[in-house]
Amino acid sequence: MKAVIFAAGLGTRLRPLTDTIPKPMIEIGGKPILQHTIEALPETVSEIVIVVGYLSQAICMRFENTARVRCVDQTDLRGTYDALLRAKPFLDAEPFLALNGDDLYAREDLERLAAAKPFAMLAHRVPAPNPYSHLESADGFLKKIVPNKDVVGLEAHEVYVGACLLDARFFDLEPAALPNGEFGLPQTLAKHLDKNPVQLIESKFWMPVGTPDELEAARRATRVD
């Protein structure tokens, strides 16, 4: 199995820290976030494609040192669907994982995701309010994605955590455009649920690292004494 890790973003919410370092290279518990992501991958993952963009040299110099890892460039940051297209030439017909390189995951969750059938995505229950989109489900499958601003009256809800199990069929789907002009991976899956159901797999652990508060929380949770 192969894995595609998205690590091209600008990390604007973590400036000025990310003025000189890409967000996946920020250290938590003594090592870069991206190192945590790689170490959480199932043992069945034999090849890793890291999609890089902003300050890419720092990532490639650290990780592209074995036959197992290669970096590919996303020259224009046009969303996670576009990022996955950059990795397409290095994938095959087998199912593959696609996940964020700036979130913290548990290996057991990624193992359960990898053991599912495509298409599938991890979902995590978080308290409301929060800035993440709500995943409406029915019988364990995605029904639709609801923007956070439209979520009303929930004390908690399941959100997309940036980790999917896909296969080559994904590249036949018409991409879903976002309001900012980017093309989103989860939104593309949601657009085609009538023909391609998406199983939701509950994750037991997930920590996003997108804001200073989230970074501090992650560092507290993984503190090295």
N, C-alpha and C positions, 0 to 999 in steps of 0.2 A: 504494500500500500504506500501511496505517496501523500504528502501533506503540503498544502500551500499556506504560507503565513503572510499576512498583510502587514507591511512595516514601512509604508511609504509616506504616511501622513505628516503634517506640519507640526502637530502638537501645540496649536496656538493657545489653548487654555492653560498650558503650563509654562508660558513665557514669563520671565526671561530665561528660565532654566533651559528651554528648548531652543534658545537662540544659537547655542553652540553644540548641542547634542541632540540627536533624534530621540523621540520619546521612547522607542523600544530599548534604547541603550541606557536609560535612567536606571540607577541601581536601587534594588530593593533586597534587603537581606544579604547584602554583599555581592550581588551579581545582577546583571542587566535583566530587565523585565523579559526580554526576548529569550534569554537563557532559561528562565523559568518555564516559558511556553514550550521550548524545545524539549526540556526535561520532562514535561507533562505528557508528551506524545506517547501513544501506545508503542510497545516494542515491535509491533507489526509494521510500523512506518519505517521504510528502508531508505526513502529519498525525500528530501525537503526542498521546496522551492520558496525562497523568500522574495517577495515583491517589494522592491525598495524604490525610494525617490528622494525625499529630502535628506540631505547629509548622508547619502547612501554609503560613502566610503567607510564611515565608522562601523557600519553594520557588516559590510562585506569583508573588511579586513579582519574582523573578529570571528566570523562564522564560516566564511567560504574557504575553508582550509582543508576540507576532506571531500571525497567523492560523494558523500551523502548529501551535501548542501550546495546549492547553487543560488546565485542572486540574479534576478531579472529586473529591469528598469521599467517603472511606470513614469514616463516622461511628463505627461500631463495628469494631474490628480483628478480623475473623473469618476471616482467612486469605486466601490468594491467589485461591482460587476466588471468594470473595465480592468481593474487590477487582476482579476481572475483570467481575463483574456490574455494578459501578458504571460501568464504561466501556461496557457493552453498547449503551446508547442512541446512542452516537457512532460505532459500527462499522457496517459494511455486510456484504454477502454475500461480499466478497472476503477472501482469506486475510490474516491480520494477525500481527505479532510480539507476543509478550508476554514481558517480561523485567524482571529486578530493576534498580532504580535505585541500588543500593549495591554492585554488583560491577563489576569491570573486564573488558571484553571486547575482542576484536580485530575490526575491521571485516570482515576477510576471513572470519572464522567466521560472523558474522551475515549476510554476503552469501550464503554457502553455505546457511545455514539458510533464508533468504528465498527461495532458488531451488528449494527442495525442494517436495514436495507435503504438505499437511496430512494427518495430524498428524505433527509431527516435533519433536525436542528436541535441544539440544546436550548432549553428554556429554564429560567431561574426565577423563583418567587421572591419578590422584594416588596418592602412596605411602600405604601403611597403616602404623600406624593413623591414622585421621582421623575427624572428627565427622560426616562426610557419609554419606548413604545410598548403597548400592551399586546400580547398575543392571545387572541380569542381562539379557543379550541373546542372541538367536539369529538368525543371518543378517542382522545389522544392524538388527534391530527389538527393541524393548523386550519383555522376557519378564515381569519383575516388578521391584519395588523392594524391596530388603532393608534394613531398618534397620541402622545401623552396629553396634549391639550384637549383631546376629546374624551379622555378617560374621566368619568365622573362617578363619585360615590363608592369607590373601592378602597378598602383598607390595605389591600395588597394585591399584586397581580403578577402574572408571569411575563417576563420580558426576554427578548432575543439577546443572547450573550456573545454573538459574533462567531459561532462555531457551527459548521454544517458538514454533513456527509452528502457528497454529490457524485455524479458520474458524467460521462461524456454527453448525455442527453441534455444537460444544462445549457450547453453552448448552442442548442437549437432553439432556445426560448428567446422570444423578443424581449429585450431589456426594458425594465421599468425606469422611467426618468423621474428624478426627484426635483422639487421646486428650485433647488440651487443649480440645476443643470447637470448634476452628476447622475450616474446610473447605479442603483443599489442592488446588491445580491439578494438580501431577504425580500425586498419589494418585488424583484423579478420572480422569485418563487411564489409569492403570494398572488401575483398576477395570473398565474397559470394553474391554480389549484384544481380547476375543473377537470384537467387532464393529467395532472401530476401531483397527487397528494403528498403532503409533507408531514411526517411523523414528528411529534414533539417528545423529546426525551428530557426529563427533569434532571437538572444538575444539582448536586448537593453543595457545591462550592463554586463561587465566582466572585472575583473582585475586579471591577473596572478601575483603570488608572488614567482618568482623563482630566482631572482637576486637582488643584493643590490639596483639597480636603481628602480626595480619594487616594492620592499618593501618600499622604500622611497616615491614613487608615491602613493602607497596605503595608507600609513600613512598620507600623505598630504590630500588625498581625504576623510579620515575618522577621521580627527584630532578632538580630544576632548579638548575643551577650558576650 
